[in-house]
Amino acid sequence: MKRVVVFLYLVLFVSCRSQNSIPEKYANTIKQDDLYNYISVLASDSLEGRGTGTKGQKSAAIFIKNKFEKFGLLPWIKTKNGNSYFQEFKMHKKGIKKPFDLPMFLWNEKEVDEDELSNYVETENVLGYIKGSEKENEYIIISAHYDHLGRYEDKIFYGADDNASGTSALLEIAEAFSIALKENYKFKRSVIFAAFTGEEKGLLGSRYFMEYPTIESTKIAANLNIDMIGRNGDEFVNVIGASIITPKLEELIENVNDLYVDLRLDYSLDEGSTPSSLYKRSDQYNFARFGIPAVFFYGGYHSDYHRTSDTIDKINFSGLSKRTILIFHTAWELVNMKERF
């Protein structure tokens, strides 16, 4: 009997290790060099800080779109001329000072005079997806905002950490998933990779995505949002709001971290739903408002925040890659788990 028990244990152990080796294989495609190369483009002089509605922001959108296309992600937006990676809308140049207290989108241009039209700019979210094989109408959304502050006179606000770091992570995770897909791995759920615009103006891109939806909110199983994960060491990550909608998301992140990455998960900035909460200051909040489990992965505040000195030379690529790998594994589990939360 003892031999039978030991044999069954070994079979179970080998089976678990075999299952774990599949996501580990694709996590190993996430490279520091790739993350560096993405940030070097997004936080370059030529993109001029990616200010919402500017030429630099649009160049960044095209760069992300071209990567999505290269990876083989499907374009998410349906248009009269076919499918597109761009979800286009217009927003007020000034954005908003406080969340959701002013009208800021332009829906019907006929109702606005020409002088007022000059106060609006065109911008776009960039959205690509992989279709699930079993639960294709359930979606996991991985997001990062790609806009920043732009330039003021001759000064460029590069936004290497805020949020070229998160955008680079989004691209690496998208590529890792696409490699698995090309090798005939079947994902249970669909996964949308969302590069949001207008975050610096008041979470506008994610708000537009949710309030003028291309998908019913009840079909979104979870959101993993990535914002500023490139600084302050390489042994921890701030996990904000994972238990606000359900404790199960936080439990999943902890289990994944224990199994694959072993970062220190820092909950010290998790202020719940207080008005000053960091949770309300990035794009995951627009998913949580609809009751969707949503978490904010964050590397922490630093003195270069919203300054011209937020440059690529200060990025900790070891920490960035570890955090990216944690988010990849979390996404993999969410996409493939038997039942959603």
Residue, then its C-alpha position, 0 to 999 in steps of 0.5 A: m500500500k505504501r508503494v502505491v501511495v508513493f507512486l500516486y504522489l510521484v505521478l501527481f507531482v510529475s503531472c503538476r510540474s509538467q503543467n507548470s512547465i508550460p507557462e514557464k516556457y513562455a515566461n522565459t521569452i520575456k527578456q530584459d533586452d526586449l523591455y529596454n528596446y520598447i522603452s527606448v522607443l516610447a521614451s525617446d526624443s522623437l515621441e516627445g513625451r507622448g502627450t495625449g492627442t499629439k504627434g508623439q502619442k499617435s506615433a506611439a499608438i502606431f508603434i504598439k499597433n504594429k507590434f500587435e499585428k506582428f505578434g498575430l493579435l487580432p484587431w478588436i474594433k469593428t469599423k465600416n471598413g473592417n477591423s481595426y486596432f484603434q478605438e478612436f474618440k475625441m476628448h477635451k484638451k484639458g482633460i479633467k482635474k477630478p475623476f468623473d465630474l465633468p463631461m469630457f468626450l465629444w459624441n455629436e459634433k453637430e451640437v458643438d460650434e467650431d470654436e468649441l471643436s478647437n478645444y477637442v483632440e482626437t486620440e485612440n486606445v490600441l486593442g488587440y486580442i487572442k480568442g479563447s477556445e472554450k470560453e471565448n465570450e469570457y475575457i481577461i483584459i491586460s492593460a497599461h496606459y501609453d500616454h504621458l505628459g508630452r512636452y512644455e516649450d523645450k522640455i520633454f517629459y519622457g515618461a520612461d517609468d510612467n508608463a513606458s515601463g508598463t507598456s513594454a510589459l504589456l507588449e512582452i506579455a502579448e508576445a509571450f501569449s502569441i508565441a504559445l498560440k502559434e505553437n498551438y496552445k489553446f487558451k480557455r478564455s479570450v484575452i484583450f491587450a489594451a494600451f489605453t490613452g488619456e490616463e494622464k488626463g483623467l483615466l479617459g481611455s479606459r473610461y471610454f472603453m467601459e462606458y461606450p463598450t464594445i463588450e458587455s461588462t459582465k463578460i469581463a472576468a478580470n483586469l490586470n493593470i500595469d502602471m509604473i513598474g520599472r523603479n525602486g528595486d527588484e525584489f517587490v511589487n506593490v499590489i493594489g486593490a486585488s481584494i476590493i471586488t473579491p479576495k480570490l484575485e489576491e489569493l491567486i496572485e499570491n499562489v502564482n508568486d509563490l510558485y513562479v517568481d517569489l517577489r515580496l508582495d507589498y500591500s502597504l499602498d492598498e488604501g481600499s476605496t478612500p477618496s485619496s486612494l491610489y486605486k482610483r488613480s489608474d485605469q483599473y478603477n474603471f473596471a472596478r466601478f463595474g464590479i469587475p475584479a481588477v488589480f493595479f501592479y505598481g513599482g512605487y513613487h519616486s522623485d522623478y514622477h511627472r518630471t523631465s528626469d523620468t528617463i530610461d537610464k533610471i529603469n531597473f530592468s531586473g525588477l521590471s522583468k520580474r514584475t512582468i513575469l509575475i503579471f504574465h503568470t497571473a494572466w495565464e492562470l486567469v485565462n485558463m482557470k476552470e471557473r471565473f471568480 
